[in-house]
Amino acid sequence: MNQDKLIALVVNLFVPGAGTIMAGKKQTGIIQIVLFGLSLLLIMTFFGAILGFPLYIGVWIWGIITIVTMDDAEFEKKKSQEATQDSEK
């Protein structure tokens, strides 16, 4: 596991979706962040916590699995595509 992938994994441990975006999967990362925020809002209410806590755990696990299952070649490909797009602007 390379250093950038490890950093993305650690970031995903604290904010699911942020590390996924760092890894180059922007659409999946945005969905994870939105669901993470929704779960936090639901947890703040008594009845919503029944749905919010399992959603929170599910999104957290999904974020970790997203990074861990990316092989190094796919991770580097996403990073190089992102760098190419940035240099074209």
N, C-alpha and C positions, 0 to 999 in steps of 0.2 A: 504494500500500500504506500503510495507516494505521499509526500508531505502535504501537498495541496488537498488531496482527497481526505487526509486525516483531519485537516483544519475544517473542511466542509462537514465532516462527520461530527466534530465537536460543536460547531455552530448549530447543527441540526439537533443536537441534544438539548440545547437551550431554547432555540426558536425553530420549531419544525417548519421547513420550507425555505428558510434563509440559506441553509447549507446546500439545499437542492438547487437553488438559483445559482449559488457560487459554482456548483458542479456543471452548470450549463443547461439544466432542464428547467427553463424559465416557467413554462406553462404549468408543469407539475408543482413547482415551488410556489407559485401564486395560489394555486388551489389549496395547497397545504396550509399556507399562511392564513387564507380566508377561513378555512375550516377550524384552524387553531384559534383564531380570534372569536369565531362563533362559539366554540366550545367554552372559552373563558367567559363570554357573556352569559351563556346558559348556566355555568357553574355558580354565578353570582345570585341566581334565583333558586329558591328551594326546590320547586318542581322541575325547573330546567336542569338542575344538577343530575337528575336521574338520566337524562340524555347527554348532558354536557360532559360529565366525567368519562363515560365510555368513549365518547367522540374524541376527547382530549387524549386518552391513552392510545386510541386507534391511529390518530394522526401522528402522534409522537413515534409510534412503532413504524408506521408507513414511511416517515421521513428517514428514519435510520436504515430501514431496508432499502430504500431508494439509493442511498449512497453506497451501502455495503455491496449491493448486487451489481453496481456499475464496475465493469472490468477496467483496468488501467488504460487500455487502448481506447475505449469509449470515452473515458474521462478526458484523456489528452485530446481526442478528436473534438469534443465539445469546446474545450478551452481554446484550441487553435482556431476553430470556426468563429468563436467570439472575438478573438484577437484580430482576425482578418476583417470582420465586420466593423470593428472599432477603427481599424486603420483606413478603411475605405471612406469613412465619414469625414 
